[in-house]
Amino acid sequence: MRWVHRNDRQSFWLLLALLGLAGCSRGSPGKNDGSAAPSPWAYEREFNNGAPVSLVLRLDKVDITLSDRILLEEELRVEDGFEADFPEYLPEDFDGFSVVEISGISKDSSSTGAARDTVGATANAQEKKSSRAPSASPAFSVRRKTLTLEPEKSGDLALAPLAVYFHRGGEAQESSFQTDEIPVHVKGIDDVGALSLRDLRSIYEAPPIPSSRRALVWAVAGAMVLLLAAAGLYYQVRRTRPAPSPTPPHEIAYESLRRLVALHLVEKGQVELFFLHLSAILREYIENRFHVRAPERTTEEFLQEAAHNPELGAHRPRLGQFLSLCDQVKFARLQPDEAAIQGAFDVLKQFLAETTPHDL
């Protein structure tokens, strides 16, 4: 009887141990516990205002320094039966930032609207619950575009709101909605007041100069006196010479074109960024050469002012075609062929050659 009771007690404790192990394994978090992974984006928000088109904006950082770059991803989701494109952007939309790179547009397709949920686990759970009934969500397409931005100044900056236009296929009437402003904080340089020098020794505590080094010290001192005398003479002679003239605008434009060609943007497929730089070179040259504030004007405003400038009036039709092509590439996503790209480049070179003063 004692042997039977001892076995019962052993079985009882063994059963308790097995139940405890099962409870620990059930309560410990597993890999498939349904918890969502942390988002790699510091800012992520979807805008649609109830429309069949939505725009998701993502930023990898919203608190950066002057030496950092940020990635802005635009994800455009369009339901079947509707048409939309990425919102137009202007240089003032990125006030305080410069666009250093625009990556290609990727396109995805989804058969149902369940994939619009940004949390994949929730979407999968909804699909399992409704697997027996057909989904009533419309199909849609997804396109993504990435811009690399570089800060030009420090402080509390912001990316301006963007307007998204869309319309039903086959109809001309458009509707639109607008995104919100995205704040970005750019840290300045560290406080210079925190910098300090090491404690300097008093001149009375400096060790005496060995006699063997006195000759070297006198030689160095004599050389410094001669250098100071030569520098004073050079300064006096230079003061009598006229100040060098500033670099002519056409030379600045030609140098900018050489640098643009060296970037090989067309070969890399970054045609939009190529035309963005090409248009900026033309506008900067016109401002420096003819004193017309071209960089801050739209194409229509610039052409209206050019019509009243006698030096630019004769070039107005050709400049209008050039700027119109640049705007179509930047804002309407026009994909020009090699002939159009070379033609735009040649128009700018010819305009520089025809407007360069011959008396320089």
N, C-alpha and C positions, 0 to 999 in steps of 0.2 A: 504494500500500500504506500510506503514511503517513496518507493521508486516511481510509482504512478503519479504521486503529487509533485515530485521533483520535475518529471517530464512536463506536467501541465504548466508548472511555473515557467519552465524554459520556453515552452511554446508561447505563453502569454507575453513574455518580454520580447521574444523574437517578432511577434505580431506587432507590438507597439513600435519597435524599431523600423519595421517595414513601412508602417503607416506614417511615421515621421519623415522618412526619406521621400515618400510619395508627396507629402505636403510641401516639403522644401522645393522639390523639383517643379511642383505645380505653381508655387508662388514666385519662383525666380523668373526674371524677365528673359525671354528668349529672343531669337533673331526674328521670328515671325509673330511678334506680339501686336502688330498692327500700329505701333507708334510711328509717326511720321519722322523722317530724317530732317535734321535742321537745314533750312534753306541756305544756299551759298550766296544769296543776294542780300545786301544790306537794305535795299528798297525794292519792293515788288508790289505793284497795284494794277488792277484791271479797271478800265474805264469803258463804259458803253451806254450808260443812261437809259437802259432798257431797249437799246437798238439791237438789230440783228448782226451788228458789227461791233467788235470790241478791240481795244488796244491795250496790251499789257506792257508796262514800262518797268524795267529792272535796272538797278545800279548796283555794281559790286561794292562800291564804297560811297559813303556820304560824308565822311569826316577824313580829310586827306591833308597832305602837306603840299608845298609848292613843287616838290620833286616827284610827286606821284601822278599817275594817270588813272582815269576811271573808265569803265566800260558801261556804255548805255545800250541795252538791248531793247529793241522794239519788236513786239510780237503782235501781228495783225491777224485776227480771227474773223472770217467772213462766212456767213451761212450761205448755203446753195441758193441760187436765185437772186443774189445781190452781188454788187461789184463795189470795190473800194480799193484804195491805194494808201501807202504810207503817207502820213501828213507832210506837207511842205515845211521846210525849215529855212530860216534866214540866219545870217551871221549874228544878228542881234538876239536871236533866240538862245544863243550860247554866250551871252555877255560875260566876259571874264574867263572864257574858255576858248580854246582853238581846237578844231577838228583835225586830228593828225592822221586818222585812218578810218575808212569806211569799208567794212567787210561785205562780202557778197550776200545776196538774199537767198535764204534756204526756204524750201517749200515742203510742207507736210500735208497729208490729207487724212481725214477721219470720217468714218461713216456715220457716227452718231454724235450727239452733243454731250454725251457723258464725259468725254475727254476734256471738256472745257473746265472741269473741276480741277483746281490746282493741287488738291490733295488726292494722290492716287489711291490711297487706301479707302477713302470715302467713296470714290467713284467705283472701285471694284466691289465694295459692299452693296452699293445700289444696283449694280449690274447683276449680282447674284440673286438679290431679292426679286428682280423683275425679269429673270431669265425665261420664265414661262410665257410672259406677255411681250409682244413686239414693242420696241422702243418708239415713242412718238417724237423724240427729239430730232430736229432736222440735221442733215449732214453739213459740214463746214470744212473750210480749208484754212491752213495755218501757214503764215510766212514770217520769217524772222530776219532782222537786220541789226547789225552791231556797229556802233560808232565808238571810237577811242577819243576821249577828250583829255586835254592837258590844260591845267589852270595857268592863267596869265597873271593873276594877282591873288592876294590873300584876303580873307574876310568871309562874311556870310553872303555867299552867292546863291544863285538859283537858276534852274533850267526853266525857261518860259513855258506856259501852257501851249499845247499843240491842238489844232483843229483837225478832226477826222471827218472827211466827207464820204458819203456813200449813196448809192441809188439802186433801185431794183433793176435787174437786167432788162434791157430793151426800153427803159424809160429815161427821160432826160432830167426830170426833176430830182434834185439832190436834197438830202438831209445831212445834218452834221451834229456832232457833239464835241465837247472840249475836255481836255485833261486838266489836271491841277498843276500848279507850280511845284517843282521839286527843289527843296532847299539843300544846299551843299555847303559845308563849312570847310574852308581852306585855312590851315594854320600858317601863320607867318614864321619868320625866323625866331630863334630862341632869344630870350631877353638878354641883351648885351650887358646889362647891369650885373648879371650873375657871373660874368667873367672876371678873373682877377689874375694879377701877376704874382710871381714868387717874391718873397721878401728879399730885397737886394742888400748886399753887404755894404757897410759904410766904406767910403774911400780910404778912411784911416785904418780900416781893418784889412785892406788888400795887402797881400804879401809883396815884399820888395822885388823889383825886377833884377834877375841875376846879371852880373856884369857882362857875361858872355852874350846876352841877348840885347844889350843896349844898342849895339851897332845896328841890329835888325830893326829895332824900334825906330831909330832915327831914319833909317832908309825908308821904312813904310810911311813915316810922317812926311818926309820930303816928297815921296811919290804922291801923297794925297794933296799936298800944296800945289804941285804941278797940275794934277787933275782938276783942282778947283780953278786954277788960273785959266786952263784950256776951256773949261766949261763956261767961265765968264766971257772969254773972248768969243766963243761960238754964239753965246746968247746975244752979245752986242751986234755981231754980224748978221744974225738972223732977224733982229729987230728992224734992220734997214731994208730987208727984202719984203716984197708984198705978200700978204697972206694967201695961201693956196685957195683957188676957187673951188666951190663945192662940186661934187660929182654931177655931171649933166643928167637929166632925167632919162634920156635915151640909153646912156651907158648902164644905168641902174636896171632898166627894163631888159636890156640884152643879157646882162649878167643873171637876172632872175630867170630868163628863158633857158639859159645854159644849165642852171641848177635844176630847173624843172625837167629838162630832157635827161639829166643824170639820174633822176629818181626812177625812171623806167616804169612809170605808173601805168601806161597803156599796155606794156608787155605783161604787167602783173594783173591786168583786168580791172584796175581801179580807174575806169574812164571818168566816172563822176567826180572823183577827187582831182583828176587832171584838169577838167574843165573848170572846177572851182578855183584852182590856182591860176589858170589861164585868164579867167575873167578878172581876178584880183590884180594881176599884173597890168592889164589894160587900164583898169580904173585908177590904179596908183599912178601910172604914167600920165594919164590925162589930168589928174589933179596937180601933179608936179610941173607938167609942161604948160597947161592952159589955165591953171588955177580954177578948175571947175571941181566942186566937191562931189566927185563921182562915187567914191566908196560908200557914202551914206545915202545915196539916191537909188530908187528903184530904176529899172530900165526905162519905163515910161517917163519918169521925172527927168532922168538924164538926157533922153532924146529931146524933150521939150526945151531944156536949157541949151543943148547943143545947137538947136535951130537958131538961137539968138546969138551964137558965137560965130563971128565971120570965119575964123580959122577952122572950126569944126563943122560948119554947115555943109561944106562939100563932101565930107566923109560920113554924114549922118546916115544915108541909106545902108552903106556897107557896115557901119558900126551897129545899126539896128538889127541887121541879119545875124551878125556875130553874137551879140548879146542875147538875141532871141534863141539861138541854138544853145547857148550856155544855160539859159533858164530852162529850156526843155529837158536838157540832160540832168540838171540838178533837181528840178521840181516835178517834172512829168515822167521821169525815169526813161527818157528816150535813150535807145542804144544805137549810137551812130556807127556807121561802118568806117573802115580805114580811110576811105577817100574823104569823108566828112571831117574826120579828126585832123588829117593832114591839111585840108582846106582851111579849117579854122586857125590852125597854127600859122599857115602862110598869110592869111589875112592880117593877123596881128603883126607879123614881121614886115609886111608891105606898108602897113599903117605907120610903123615906127620909121621906116626908111623915108616915107613921103613927108613926115612931119619933123624930121630931125633938122635943126638949123644948119645951114651950109657955111655959116661964118665962124663955126667953132673950130 
